[in-house]
């Protein structure tokens, strides 16, 4: 089934070239199927890149999905043309009276700041509070996940002595959870962040379930029992060359940065990076759409199986 996005959105042409099934809204109106309505709060500075990455993953599903892009009114982007923002983005005031099947809150490059210092923090809190009653399930990504854990459960972030940068193996800890159905026992995911979590703080919060974690990168995938709130401490949506672009940007700017680990063969940045997380990125979003947005599955199968024994 197709992903419904405006024909003029840059992602439309890019995904069409990749043979991804996208449909413009005029054609979708002639069909008798109600699409799943997904709201994306895009906090990343490179908004067009992030739009395309998320649209690509959400299109890999038998479900029809319609995207609405959201921006903060309290912070103006300087990396995306204002014409693009005006054409494709709404503010919260324009959607606050609507309900959505799913919400994605992206990361943002503000990890070195206290949450309350971020100029759109109050607005983000309002949106996260809104999601409790008006959205079936919300995925929080990277800094968005750290912010969501802090807002909903008081779990504080931990500043790292160096950047968690590279592609790390993760092991499933609750393999029967619908969100990770079909995952390998060990899978890879990219990380690019200066902050993390204290596992003891997570364990002290009975509402949270750790679904996957890494010995090096720590907890990566967390969820509430109902799946209404999902937290992804990483970037499974990243393209093959996203970490490469970030690395070369920092090198060109003279920043102290290590080569992203497990990314280039032999950690050699002159060689072609290995794209080893794509399949699980697709699977994560397909499972989310199917079990927590479309079917709204309100249980963890590990717990269900235990009750049946």
N, C-alpha and C positions, 0 to 999 in steps of 0.2 A: 504494500500500500504506500501511497505517496506522502511526502512531506509538503505541507502547504506553506509557501512563503511568497512574498511579492516577486513578480518577474524581474523588477528593477534591482532587487537586493544583490550585491556582488556574489553572494553564496549561490544564487540560482544558476548563474552561468558556470561557475566553478564546479558545482556538483553535477550539473548536466553533462559536462565534459567527462566526468568520472563515471558516467552511466548510472548515477544515483537517481532514483525515481522522485523527482520534484514536480509539483503541480502549482500553477499560479491560481490565485483566489477566484478568478472569473470562471475557470473550468470547474473548480471545486464546488461552486455554488449550484452547479447543475447536477450534482450527485446527491443521492439520498442517504448518505452516511454522515453521522455527526462525528467530526474529528475530535481527538483529544486536544484540549486547549492547554498549551504549555507556555508559561510566562518565564522569561529569562532576564534576570537582573544582571546586566553586564557591567561589572566594575573594572574590567581590564582596560588598560590604556589603548591597546591595539584591538579595538572593538571589532573591526571587520574580520580579522584573523580568528578571533574567538567565536564570532557568529558562525563562520564556516566550519570550524572544528566541531562545535556542538550540533549544528544542523546535520553534518555528515553522520554523526553517531545516531541521532534521533531518527534519521531516515531509514536506518537498517532494521525495520520492524514491519510486520504485517498490518500494523495499526496506522490509521490516518492521523497525522499530527499537524496541528496548526500552531505556529510560533508567534508570540507577541514579545517584542523587545522592550525592556524597561531601563530607564536611566534615572539617576538621582537628580533631583531639582536643586540640591544644595551643593553640587559640585559640577563644574563644567569641564568637559574633556578638552584637551589641547592636542590630542594625537589623531583625532578623527574629524573629517570635514563637517562643519555645522550643517551643511545641506543634507548630509547622510543622516545625522541625528534627527533633524527635523522631519525627514521623509519616513524613517523607519522606527523611531523610538517614541515611547510615551513616558509620561511621568506618573508617579503613583496616584496623584489626584485624578488622573484620567481613567484609572482602572480600579480604584479602591471599592467601587460599588459592584464589581464583577466577581465571579468565582472562576477558579481555574482548576483543571485536573492535576496539574503539576507545576512546580516552580523550581528553577535552577538559580542559585546565587553563586556567582563566580568568585574567583580569587581577586586580589588587588595587591599592588606592590607597596603596602604600607605596614609591613610586619614589624618594622623598627619603632613604630608609634604605639603608644597606649591606645586602646580602643576609643576611649572618650576624647582623645585628641584628633581623631579622624573627623574631618569637617562634615561628613554625611552620616556620622554614627547615629544620631537621633533618628534620622530618616530611615536608616537601615533597621533600627530597632522597631520602628513602627511597621515596616514591611514584614519583619519576622513575626511580630505579634499578629498581624493580619493573616499570615499564613496558617496560624493555628485553627482558624475557623473557616477559611475561604479557599483552602488548597488541600487536596487529598494527601499529597506527599511532596516534600521539598528535599532536593539535593543541594548540599552546601559543598563548595569546592575550595580546597587549599586554604587561603586566608579566610574565605567565606565560611569554611568548616570550623576554623579556629574561633571566628567571631560568633558563629552559631552555637558552638559548645559553651562559650562564655555567656552568651545572652540567655540561652535556655536552661543551662545547668550549672553555671558558675565555674566551669572548668577553665583554668587560666592557661595561657600559652607560656612556653618556656623559650627564652632567647637562646639560640645555638651559638657556640663559639666559632663555627664556620658554616658556610652554606651547605645544606643538604641538597646535593646537586648530582643527578645522574639517574640511572635506571636500576632499581633494586628488586631482588626477589622477595616475594611475600608468601606466607603460608596461611591457608585457610584455618580459622579457629572454630567456625560454625558452618561446616560445609552443607548442612541441610537447609540453611536459610534461603528463601526464594531469591534473594538479591544476588546470590553467588551460585545459583543453580547452573550446572554445566562448566563451572570453573575447574581448571586443573588444581591439584593440591598445592602446587607452587606456581605462581605466575609473576610476571614482571609489570612494574608501573614506574613512570617517571616522577621525580620529585625535584622541585626548584624553590627552596624556601630557606629563610633565616630563623624560623621559629618552629617549635614542635609542642609536644604534650608530655606531661608526666603520667606514666602508666598508673601510678598509685592514685592519682586524682580521678582517673577514669574508673578504676576499680571501686572507688568509694562512691560512685554514682550508680545506684541500682537501676536507673532507667535506661542505661546505655548497654549495648551489646557490641563487643569487638568481633567483627566478622573476619578480618584478615590483618596481619601485621608482619613487619619485617624485623629481623634481628638488628639491622643497622638503622633503618628509617623509622622504626617504631610502629604504633598503630596506624593503619592506613584506611581502613573501612569500618565505620561504626554506624549503628542504627538504634533507634528505639524499638521496642517489641512490636509496635504496630506498623513501623515503617513510615510513620508520618514525618519523621525527621531522620535524614540520612546525611552522614558526614564523610567526605572523601578527602583524606589528607594527602593529596597528590594531584597529578594531572593526567589521568587516563585519556583525556580528550586531546592531548598534544599530538601534533603531526610529527612525521619522521624528523624534520629539520628544526623543530622549535627550540630544543636544547642547544643545537648547533648555533642558531641565530643569537640566543641569549649569551652563549659563551663568547662568540666573536664580538658581540656588542660590548661586553665587559672588558675584553682584551683591548679593543680599540680605544676604550675610554680610560685605559691605564689602571683599572681596578684589579685588586688582588683576587684572583679567582682560580680555583683548581679545575682541571679538565673533568667534565662530567663522567663519573665512573660507570663502567659496564655499558658504555654508549658507543664509542668508537672502538673498532677492533684493536686490542692491545692498548687501549686508552691513548691512541695516536690520532690527534685531531686532523691530520692530513688525510686520513682514510675515511671512507664512506661509513656513516653511522648505521647501526643495526636497528631496525624497526621491530622490536620484539614484544610490544605490548598492545598492538592494534586489535587482535582478536578479542582480548579480554575487555578492552574499552568498549567495543561494540556490544559484547555480551552483557556488560554491566548496565548499559542504558536500555537494552532490549528487555532485560529482566525487570528493571525499574518500571518501564512503561507497562509491561504486561501484568506484573503481580501487584504493584503498588499504586499505579495510576489508573489502569483499565479495570482490573479485577478488584483492586483495593484489598489485597489479602492481609488480614489483620493478625497474623501470627507468625511465629518462628517455628519451622517444622521440627527443629531439634526438641523444642518444648512439647510440641504436639505428640511426637513419637514417645517421649518419656511418659506422658500422661496415659498413653494407650497401653503401656507395658504393665 
